[in-house]
Amino acid sequence: MKKKYRIKKNDDFQLVFKKGKSFANRQFVVYKLKREDSNHFRIGLSVSKKNWKRCLSKPD
Protein backbone atom coordinates (compact mmCIF):
# COMPACT_ATOMS: atom_id res chain seq x y z
CA MET A 1 0.00 0.00 0.00
CA LYS A 2 1.32 3.44 -0.89
CA LYS A 3 2.28 5.71 2.00
CA LYS A 4 -0.26 8.37 1.04
CA TYR A 5 -3.04 5.87 1.79
CA ARG A 6 -1.85 5.05 5.32
CA ILE A 7 -2.94 6.65 8.57
CA LYS A 8 0.04 6.67 10.91
CA LYS A 9 -0.08 9.87 12.95
CA ASN A 10 -1.80 9.88 16.33
CA ASP A 11 -3.58 13.15 15.48
CA ASP A 12 -5.14 11.56 12.38
CA PHE A 13 -6.38 8.58 14.40
CA GLN A 14 -7.82 10.87 17.09
CA LEU A 15 -9.71 12.88 14.45
CA VAL A 16 -11.32 9.73 13.06
CA PHE A 17 -12.16 8.43 16.55
CA LYS A 18 -13.78 11.73 17.58
CA LYS A 19 -15.59 12.81 14.42
CA GLY A 20 -16.08 9.57 12.51
CA LYS A 21 -18.81 6.96 12.64
CA SER A 22 -18.19 3.49 14.01
CA PHE A 23 -19.44 0.03 13.11
CA ALA A 24 -18.73 -2.96 15.33
CA ASN A 25 -19.02 -6.71 15.53
CA ARG A 26 -17.42 -9.25 17.86
CA GLN A 27 -13.98 -9.08 16.24
CA PHE A 28 -13.58 -5.51 14.96
CA VAL A 29 -14.59 -1.92 15.36
CA VAL A 30 -14.37 0.04 12.11
CA TYR A 31 -14.31 3.84 12.08
CA LYS A 32 -14.94 5.93 8.99
CA LEU A 33 -14.71 9.64 8.32
CA LYS A 34 -15.60 11.17 4.97
CA ARG A 35 -13.15 13.83 3.86
CA GLU A 36 -14.34 16.29 1.24
CA ASP A 37 -10.78 17.38 0.41
CA SER A 38 -9.69 13.89 -0.68
CA ASN A 39 -10.79 11.61 -3.50
CA HIS A 40 -9.24 8.43 -2.05
CA PHE A 41 -9.60 6.60 1.23
CA ARG A 42 -6.90 6.02 3.83
CA ILE A 43 -6.48 3.05 6.17
CA GLY A 44 -4.99 2.70 9.62
CA LEU A 45 -4.95 -0.28 11.97
CA SER A 46 -5.04 0.00 15.72
CA VAL A 47 -4.60 -2.89 18.17
CA SER A 48 -5.37 -2.64 21.88
CA LYS A 49 -2.57 -3.27 24.37
CA LYS A 50 -4.58 -6.22 25.65
CA ASN A 51 -4.39 -7.96 22.25
CA TRP A 52 -0.94 -6.79 21.10
CA LYS A 53 0.95 -9.96 22.09
CA ARG A 54 -1.64 -12.14 20.36
CA CYS A 55 -1.14 -10.18 17.14
CA LEU A 56 2.58 -10.83 17.19
CA SER A 57 2.50 -14.49 18.20
CA LYS A 58 2.76 -17.29 15.67
CA PRO A 59 -0.33 -19.44 15.15
CA ASP A 60 -0.23 -23.00 16.49
Helices and strands as residue ranges (DSSP letters): G 3-5, H 10-19, E 21-24, E 29-32, G 49-51, H 52-56
